[in-house]
């Protein structure tokens, strides 16, 4: 199964993950950000990013989050992504990025 997870306690980057599913079309990645009831985004924003063909990370349009989120985001096969937290003060956010097809197969 392809997924990565962790907890943001300061601004920074999540682990990177590359989705290498066997089908040509991907329903996408499952994105989960959770303050676990007692945590906080600390005024910050989590932005999903993808690595372009030049190896540079770029923002996904419309994929910035400031609250608990469960969402399916469409991405092409063999795309490397990460989540980036910025602008926060004392955050506590659990994050998980999962290849949707790896869950379905």
C-alpha positions as CSV (number, residue, x, y, z in Angstrom):
1,X,0.0,0.0,0.0
2,X,1.3,3.5,-0.8
3,X,0.8,6.0,1.9
4,X,2.8,8.3,4.2
5,X,1.7,10.0,7.4
6,X,3.1,12.1,10.2
7,X,2.3,15.1,12.4
8,X,3.1,18.7,11.8
9,X,4.3,20.5,14.9
10,X,6.2,23.2,13.1
11,X,6.0,24.7,9.6
12,X,7.6,22.4,7.0
13,X,7.2,19.7,4.4
14,X,5.6,16.3,4.7
15,X,7.3,13.2,3.4
16,X,7.2,12.9,-0.4
17,X,5.2,10.1,-2.0
18,X,5.1,9.0,-5.7
19,X,2.0,7.2,-6.8
20,X,2.9,4.4,-9.1
21,X,-0.4,2.5,-9.7
22,X,-0.9,0.1,-12.5
23,X,-3.7,1.9,-14.3
24,X,-3.3,4.7,-16.7
25,X,-5.9,6.9,-15.1
26,X,-5.8,7.6,-11.4
27,X,-8.9,8.5,-9.3
28,X,-6.3,10.3,-7.2
29,X,-4.9,10.6,-3.7
30,X,-6.8,10.6,-0.5
31,X,-5.7,13.6,1.6
32,X,-6.4,13.6,5.4
33,X,-5.5,16.4,7.8
34,X,-6.8,16.2,11.3
35,X,-6.2,18.2,14.5
36,X,-7.4,15.2,16.6
37,X,-9.9,17.2,18.5
38,X,-7.3,19.0,20.7
39,X,-4.8,20.2,18.0
40,X,-4.7,23.3,15.9
41,X,-3.7,24.6,12.6
42,X,-2.1,27.5,14.5
43,X,-3.3,29.9,11.9
44,X,-1.4,28.1,9.2
45,X,-2.2,26.7,5.8
46,X,-1.4,23.3,4.3
47,X,-0.7,23.4,0.5
48,X,-0.5,20.3,-1.6
49,X,2.4,20.4,-4.1
50,X,3.5,18.2,-7.1
51,X,7.0,17.8,-8.5
52,X,7.1,19.0,-12.2
53,X,9.4,17.5,-14.9
54,X,12.2,19.8,-13.9
55,X,12.2,18.4,-10.3
56,X,10.7,21.6,-8.9
57,X,7.6,21.5,-6.5
58,X,4.6,23.6,-7.6
59,X,1.3,24.3,-5.8
60,X,-1.8,22.3,-6.8
61,X,-4.4,24.9,-7.7
62,X,-7.3,24.9,-5.2
63,X,-5.5,22.6,-2.8
64,X,-4.8,24.8,0.2
65,X,-6.4,23.8,3.6
66,X,-6.8,25.7,6.9
67,X,-9.0,23.1,8.7
68,X,-9.5,19.4,9.1
69,X,-9.9,17.8,5.7
70,X,-10.8,14.5,4.0
71,X,-10.6,14.9,0.3
72,X,-9.8,13.0,-2.9
73,X,-7.5,14.9,-5.2
74,X,-6.9,13.9,-8.8
75,X,-3.3,13.3,-9.9
76,X,-1.7,11.6,-12.9
77,X,0.1,8.3,-12.5
78,X,3.8,8.6,-11.4
79,X,3.2,12.0,-9.7
80,X,5.3,12.9,-6.7
81,X,3.5,15.0,-4.1
82,X,3.9,16.5,-0.7
83,X,2.1,18.7,1.8
84,X,3.6,22.0,3.0
85,X,2.5,23.8,6.2
86,X,3.3,27.5,6.4
87,X,2.3,30.5,8.5
88,X,1.5,28.6,11.6
89,X,2.2,29.1,15.3
90,X,2.3,26.0,17.5
91,X,0.4,23.7,15.2
92,X,-0.5,20.1,15.9
93,X,-1.9,18.4,12.7
94,X,-1.9,14.7,11.8
95,X,-1.5,14.3,8.0
96,X,-1.8,11.3,5.7
97,X,-1.5,11.0,2.0
98,X,-2.7,7.7,0.4
99,X,-2.8,6.4,-3.1
100,X,-6.5,5.8,-3.7
101,X,-6.0,2.9,-6.1
102,X,-3.7,1.1,-3.6
103,X,-6.7,1.1,-1.2
104,X,-9.1,-0.1,-3.9
105,X,-7.0,-2.9,-5.4
